[in-house]
Amino acid sequence: MRYLNQEILQQLSPEDFQAKQPYPWVGIENSLMPEGFEALRQSLPDVARFNKMVGVKRAYGQGSHDRFLLHYQPWLEIALPWKEFIAELESDVYQSFLRRMLGPHKFIPTFEWYYAWEGCAVSPHCDAARKLATHIFYFNTETDWNPEWGGEILILDSERRFKTHSAPAFDDLKVAAALEPWGNESLLFERTLHSWHGVRPLRCPAGQLRKLFLITINIPSFQVWWRGVRGKDPDGYKLHEEQAA
């Protein structure tokens, strides 16, 4: 089965992407083939396998990003559609798309599933310098997510008033775009010194989860190199199963 909607990705203009304000971003409708999207949605990993991240201290006084997190590693047992999708993301098909949008870099992708519950939020932040870009796929639909519950990914404009290593509140920043995280859509954005983004606290009922799959597009920075020397991937997770035991 083919998962990426290559025709849609091919239609995206790198010039328009790079010219977008306040930093390069694009919301992509119908990112996946319809049957692929449904196969992935129906075979998402069970939340019982995730690590629950609550109150994890962040630098610069930024608020914690509470969520359930499952980091992909090659030995992780996942459903066949997810194995096939990740293989496609690691192929030259997706790498060519990234080079067209982001430039001729060497990309080191890492993959994670994020689920979030009532009250979870993502405080305004810019990503670490090792992250060239992030591609977020949404896996809720109108059957399990009500727009009144929030969850929009906010593209925030600092008007260059805040340093990356700071902790502005939502009210300190302008909302350039609010992207509804449901349906067969995705968000690609490039990391810059002012690529502020976040998510206000969710208002969903107990038991409902906001479900995302993230591709972090890393570049071979010193941090990434040093983690590799120590047998870790760019996100700091062990590269080999025997090391993680």
N, C-alpha and C positions, 0 to 999 in steps of 0.2 A: 504493500500500500504506500502511496505517496502522501506525505503530510504537508509540507510547505506548499503554499499556493504560489508557485514560481512566477506565474503570469502577473499576479498582483505585485509581487516584490520587484519584478522587472520594470513595472510601470513607474516606480517611485523615482523621483528626480533627486540625485545627490546634490545638485545646485540649490534646489529649493530647500532641501534638508539642512544644508550648511548655512543657508541664509536665514533660517527660522530664528525668531526672537522669543525669549531672551537668550536662548542657546539652541543648538541643533536638536530637534525632536520631531517625531512624526507618529501620529496615530494611524494604524494600518487596519482597515476593515477587511474581513475575510482573509486573514493571514494564513489560515490553514484550509486545506481541502475539506469540504463539509463532512465527508465520511471519516476523514482522519481526525478532525476536531471531535466528533462524537465518540470515536473509538478511544481517544485519549481521555476525554471527560469521563467516560464510563469505567475506565481502568485506572483512575487516579489512586496513588498510594493511600492506604488507610491511615487516618490521623494517629492511630495507636503506635505507629512506627516512628513518629516524629519526636524531636526534642522540643520541650516547652521552654521557650525563652521568655523570662519575665524579669523585669527590673535589671537587666544587664547594663552595667555602667558604660556610658559612651563618653568620648573625649569632649572637651571644650564646654562641658555643662549641658550638652544636648540631652533631651529626654530619651528614655529607653524605647526600643522598637520591639514591643512585645509581640510574639507570634509563635506558632508551631513551625519548626524548620526541619526539613529533611534534605541533607546534602548528598548529591549523587556521587557515588564512587563506582568504579567499574565492576566490582563484585556484588553490588547491591542487587538484591532480587526484586525485579520490577516486572510488570506485565509486558507482554510482547509488543504492543503498540508503542510503549514508552522506549523500549530497547531500539525499535526501528526509528523512532523519531530522533532520539539522541544520536544514533548513527548518521542520520541525515544531517543533523546539525554539525557533526564533526567532518562531514564530507566537503568536497570542493564546491558543491552547489551553494551551500550556505556561506562558506568562506569567501566565494566570489562576490556574493551579495554584500558582505561586510566590507570587502576591499573597495567595492564601487561606492558605498555610502560613506566610508570612514577613511579611506586612503590605504596606501600599500604598506600596512603594518604587518607584523607577525602577531597573530591572535592566539591567545590561550584561553579558550572558553571553559567556564565552570558552570554547573547547573544546580539549582535548588528549587524545591517546592516550598511555598509559604502559604500557610493557612492562618487566618486571624479570626478572633471571636469578638463578642461584644466588648466595647471599650478600648480595644487595641488601636494604636495610632502609630504613625511614622512621623517623628518630629522633623521639622525642616532641616535639611542637611545637603551637602555636596559629597559625592562619593570619594573614596580614597584615590590617590593619584595613579595607582596601578590599574584602575578601571578605566579603560578608554571609553566604554559605552555599556549600556544595559539594554537588554531586550526582554520585555515582560509580556507573557501570554496570559490571558484571562480564561478561567474555566468555570465561572458561574454563568447561569442563564436566567431568563425571567421566571423559570420554574422554581429556582431556589434562592433568588436574590431580589429584594424589593428596593427600588431606587431610593425610597425614603430612609433606608438604613445607612445611606452614605457609602463610603468606600472609594470615592473618586480619587484618582491620582492627580495631585495638584502640581502643575508646572508653575513655579514661583519666580517672580522677578524681584531681585534685590536692588535693582537700579545701581548696581556696583557699590552699594553702601556698606556691605558687610564682608569681612574677610572669610575665606573658606573655613578657617579654624575659629569659628564663633558659634553662637547659639541664638539666632534670632527666633522670635515667636512667629506664629502664623500671621498675627496682626501687624507685624513689622514688614511684611512682604506683600507684594501685589500678586493676585492670582491671574496669571496669563492664560491658563487653560485648566479646565477641570474635566478629566477623562473618566468616563463611566467604565468601571472594570468588569464588564460582563459581556457575554456573547463572543462570537468568533472574531476577536480583535486582539491587537497587541500594541505595545508602545516601545519604540526605539528612541533612546536619547543618548547624546554624547556627553561625557563628563568634561566640564570646564571649571574654571575658578569661580564661576557664578551659576553653576547648574543646580540651583536649589529646587528641591521637590519634597513632597511629603503627603501624608494622609491624615485627615482629622479623625478623632475617635469614632469607631464604628457604633452604630445604633441598632444593630441587628438583635433579634431575640436570642435567648440562650439556646445553644445547640446548633445555631446557624454559623457557617464558616465562609469567609471570603477566601477564594482559592486562586493562587497565582503560581506560575512556573517562570523562574528567572534564569536568563542566560547572562552571566557576567563576562564581558569581553575584556579580558586582561591583556596587558602588554608586558614584555619582559623587563620590568623595572628591577632595580637592585633588590627590593623587597621580595619580588617574585623569584629572582635568582637565588637569594639566600634561603628562602623557604624550600626551593628545590634541592639545594645542597643538603638540607636537613631532612630530605625525604618527605616533603609536604607539597601539596598543590598550592596555587596562588591564594586560596582562602584559608590556608593553614591546616588543612586536613591531611592525614597520612595518605601517601600514594600507594602503599602496598598493604594488602589485607593482613599479612602476618604482623605488620607493625601496629595495626590498629587493634589487634586481639588483646 
